[in-house]
Amino acid sequence: MTLARYGRAFQPEPTLIVSQALDEMKQLAAARDALMKIKVATQTRQQTAELPLIKRQLAKTLALTEAQIKAIDAEIAKRADKDPAFKRRAEILDSIPAVAPITAHAMLIHMPELGTLSPAQAASLAGLAPVPRDSGSKNGKRFIRGGRALLRRALYMPMVSAIRWNPDLGAKYQAMVAAGKPKKLAIVAIMRKLIILANALLRDNRSWTPKPA
């Protein structure tokens, strides 16, 4: 079967071409993710450390790790500023309350397809679409799976912070928890709303604006 006949018969989804600049930013983002794991593990060990020597070593490890993360963030920002299209897309995402430049960069690096997807596709590709766990006549709890794990990890802590400091997101989170949704699943739901919103704004090439009162 020729490629043309295959395309007409199966209509495969187009493959996104990844530029060298984006590939390099992906490498930086992956290194940042590894450093974040070290940071979290070190902070966890600090909570139980008792010996002065261990406390000093953990403090040094944490300081070095945070410096390395800061250096990677600066390098990603420098590369993003050199790409007008990427910079414009990052500015659109940065207009969303609770989305800092670091988070905007992570969203575009780990999910460059944003702006070209349907809401359901965006949530599914990010691995934030709830999947029912049903068996026969039994309805199980819904869960998430697959998708972009690096993207979810990059979004999780910013969303935890946003829920605390952003009144709109905080209200939505509290409403879901009050309705009986587990806290972690409520955070995932907020992340899903963010991805869908980001996809819509990039699709329309417009910044976020508050809804009329």
C-alpha positions as CSV (number, residue, x, y, z in Angstrom):
1,M,0.0,0.0,0.0
2,T,1.4,3.4,-1.0
3,L,1.7,6.2,1.6
4,A,-1.0,8.2,-0.2
5,R,-3.5,5.2,-0.1
6,Y,-2.6,4.5,3.5
7,G,-3.3,8.2,4.4
8,R,-6.7,8.2,2.6
9,A,-7.7,4.8,4.2
10,F,-6.6,5.4,7.8
11,Q,-6.3,9.2,8.1
12,P,-3.7,9.1,10.8
13,E,-3.2,12.1,13.1
14,P,-0.4,14.4,11.9
15,T,2.9,14.0,13.8
16,L,4.1,17.2,15.4
17,I,7.6,18.2,14.2
18,V,9.8,19.0,17.2
19,S,12.3,21.8,16.6
20,Q,15.9,21.5,17.9
21,A,15.2,24.4,20.3
22,L,12.1,22.7,21.7
23,D,14.0,19.4,22.0
24,E,16.7,21.2,24.0
25,M,14.2,22.7,26.3
26,K,12.6,19.3,26.8
27,Q,16.0,18.0,27.9
28,L,16.3,21.0,30.4
29,A,12.8,20.3,31.7
30,A,13.6,16.6,32.2
31,A,16.7,17.6,34.2
32,R,14.6,20.0,36.2
33,D,12.1,17.3,37.0
34,A,14.9,15.0,38.3
35,L,16.2,17.8,40.5
36,M,12.7,18.5,41.9
37,K,12.6,14.9,43.0
38,I,15.9,15.3,44.8
39,K,14.6,18.5,46.4
40,V,11.5,16.8,47.7
41,A,13.4,13.8,48.9
42,T,15.9,16.0,50.7
43,Q,13.2,18.1,52.3
44,T,11.5,14.9,53.5
45,R,14.7,13.6,55.1
46,Q,15.2,17.0,56.8
47,Q,12.0,16.4,58.7
48,T,13.4,13.4,60.5
49,A,17.2,14.1,60.6
50,E,18.6,14.4,64.1
51,L,22.4,14.3,63.8
52,P,24.0,17.8,63.2
53,L,26.3,16.4,60.5
54,I,23.4,14.9,58.6
55,K,21.4,18.2,59.0
56,R,24.3,20.2,57.5
57,Q,24.8,17.8,54.6
58,L,21.1,17.9,53.8
59,A,21.1,21.7,53.9
60,K,24.0,21.8,51.5
61,T,22.3,19.3,49.2
62,L,19.1,21.3,49.2
63,A,20.9,24.6,48.6
64,L,22.9,23.1,45.6
65,T,19.8,21.5,44.2
66,E,17.8,24.7,44.4
67,A,20.6,26.6,42.7
68,Q,20.7,24.1,39.9
69,I,16.9,24.4,39.4
70,K,17.2,28.1,39.3
71,A,19.9,27.9,36.7
72,I,17.8,25.6,34.5
73,D,14.8,27.9,34.8
74,A,17.0,30.8,33.7
75,E,18.3,28.9,30.7
76,I,14.8,27.8,29.7
77,A,13.6,31.4,30.0
78,K,16.5,32.7,27.9
79,R,15.8,30.2,25.1
80,A,12.0,31.0,25.3
81,D,12.7,34.7,24.8
82,K,14.7,34.0,21.6
83,D,11.7,32.3,20.0
84,P,9.0,34.9,19.2
85,A,6.2,32.3,18.7
86,F,7.0,30.4,21.9
87,K,7.3,33.7,23.8
88,R,3.9,34.8,22.6
89,R,2.3,31.5,23.6
90,A,4.0,31.7,27.0
91,E,2.7,35.2,27.5
92,I,-0.9,34.0,26.8
93,L,-0.6,31.2,29.4
94,D,1.1,33.6,31.9
95,S,-2.0,35.8,31.7
96,I,-4.0,33.1,33.5
97,P,-4.1,33.7,37.2
98,A,-1.9,31.3,39.2
99,V,0.2,30.5,36.1
100,A,3.8,31.7,36.5
101,P,6.3,31.9,33.6
102,I,7.9,28.7,34.8
103,T,4.6,26.8,34.7
104,A,3.7,28.3,31.3
105,H,7.1,27.2,29.9
106,A,6.5,23.7,31.3
107,M,3.1,23.4,29.7
108,L,4.4,24.4,26.3
109,I,7.5,22.2,26.5
110,H,5.7,19.1,27.7
111,M,2.6,19.6,25.6
112,P,3.4,21.7,22.4
113,E,0.1,20.5,20.8
114,L,-1.8,22.9,23.1
115,G,-4.0,25.1,21.0
116,T,-4.7,22.5,18.3
117,L,-6.8,20.0,20.3
118,S,-10.4,19.6,21.4
119,P,-11.1,19.9,25.1
120,A,-11.4,16.1,25.5
121,Q,-8.1,15.6,23.6
122,A,-6.2,18.1,25.7
123,A,-7.4,16.5,28.9
124,S,-6.7,13.0,27.6
125,L,-3.2,13.8,26.2
126,A,-2.2,15.4,29.6
127,G,-3.4,12.2,31.3
128,L,-6.0,14.2,33.3
129,A,-9.2,12.8,31.8
130,P,-11.1,10.6,34.3
131,V,-11.3,7.0,33.2
132,P,-14.0,4.8,34.7
133,R,-13.0,1.5,36.3
134,D,-16.0,-0.6,35.6
135,S,-16.4,-4.3,35.6
136,G,-19.6,-5.9,34.4
137,S,-22.5,-4.3,36.2
138,K,-20.3,-2.7,38.8
139,N,-19.2,0.9,38.5
140,G,-15.8,1.6,40.0
141,K,-14.1,4.8,40.9
142,R,-12.8,7.0,38.1
143,F,-9.0,7.5,37.8
144,I,-6.4,9.0,35.5
145,R,-3.8,7.1,33.6
146,G,-1.2,7.6,30.8
147,G,-0.6,11.0,29.3
148,R,2.2,13.3,30.0
149,A,3.5,12.5,33.5
150,L,6.2,15.2,33.4
151,L,3.5,17.8,32.6
152,R,1.3,16.6,35.5
153,R,4.2,16.8,37.9
154,A,5.1,20.3,36.7
155,L,1.5,21.4,37.3
156,Y,0.8,19.7,40.6
157,M,2.6,21.9,43.1
158,P,1.7,25.2,41.3
159,M,-1.9,24.2,41.4
160,V,-1.7,23.4,45.2
161,S,-0.4,26.9,45.6
162,A,-3.0,28.4,43.3
163,I,-5.8,26.8,45.3
164,R,-4.5,28.6,48.4
165,W,-4.0,32.0,46.8
166,N,-6.3,32.2,43.8
167,P,-9.9,32.9,45.1
168,D,-11.6,31.5,42.0
169,L,-9.7,28.2,41.9
170,G,-9.8,28.0,45.7
171,A,-13.6,28.2,45.6
172,K,-13.9,25.5,42.9
173,Y,-11.6,23.3,44.9
174,Q,-13.4,23.8,48.2
175,A,-16.8,23.1,46.5
176,M,-15.6,19.8,45.1
177,V,-14.1,18.7,48.4
178,A,-17.4,19.8,50.2
179,A,-19.3,17.6,47.7
180,G,-17.2,14.6,48.7
181,K,-14.4,14.5,46.1
182,P,-11.1,13.4,47.6
183,K,-8.6,16.3,47.9
184,K,-6.1,14.9,45.4
185,L,-8.8,14.2,42.8
186,A,-10.1,17.8,43.3
187,I,-6.6,19.1,42.5
188,V,-6.5,16.9,39.4
189,A,-9.8,18.3,38.4
190,I,-8.4,21.9,38.7
191,M,-5.4,20.9,36.6
192,R,-7.8,19.5,34.0
193,K,-9.7,22.8,33.9
194,L,-6.4,24.7,33.5
195,I,-5.3,22.5,30.6
196,I,-8.6,23.0,28.8
197,L,-8.5,26.7,29.4
198,A,-4.9,27.0,28.2
199,N,-5.8,25.0,25.0
200,A,-8.7,27.4,24.3
201,L,-6.7,30.6,24.8
202,L,-3.9,29.4,22.6
203,R,-6.3,28.3,19.9
204,D,-7.9,31.7,19.9
205,N,-4.5,33.5,20.3
206,R,-5.9,35.6,23.2
207,S,-5.0,36.4,26.7
208,W,-7.1,35.4,29.7
209,T,-9.8,37.9,30.8
210,P,-12.1,37.7,33.8
211,K,-15.7,36.7,33.2
212,P,-18.1,39.6,33.5
213,A,-19.7,39.8,37.0
